[in-house]
């Protein structure tokens, strides 16, 4: 279904489609990450990252580059989130993911459209080049691919941070405000990758990590 929807959209628009999605807007710690992808051939197991198990996402993530004409990942750090706010940092990560792909397509004089998951246009990119699609990661294959690149890349970053800051259990909750995470913050305070602009405190209502 996702591949068919992308094929029909590509035929209708008559250009290359760059799918873009993010992961990590909600957590209390760590970067926000964006993925961007242009698919070559379809990967049958491709789906919205939220509908896949961690094991499935990991497997697809490792296979996915073989099915992409172009792909890229962009990040915005916790410090950048604090400096410009989470929405602007999300757009920053998206621009960083898109930039190397767009540069190559422009060099080859190939027309493209950026399919953005959600209902917002990415700031500082010409709106005529964009098409926001609500729940796009469950509708169009290239956005689903971008969502997997973003989600798995961020999860792997948080596993590295878990080793650097072992007191917080990042390997389990990936930075979301779970009961265990809030308890660790109460005991140990904030670490380098916490988002101070989120006004974190131990009285936050616990949240559940994303799938």
Protein Blocks (a to p, Z undefined) as FASTA:
>chain_A
ZZmmmmmmmmmnopacdddddehklpmgdcddddddddfbdcfkbccfklpcfklmmmmm
mmmmmmpfbdcdddddfklmmmnojklmmmmmmmmmmmmmmmmmmmnopacddddedjbd
cehiafklpccdehklmmbmklmmmmmmmmmmmmmmmmmmmmmmmmnommmnnopacfkl
mmmmmmnopafkbcfklopafkbccddddZZ
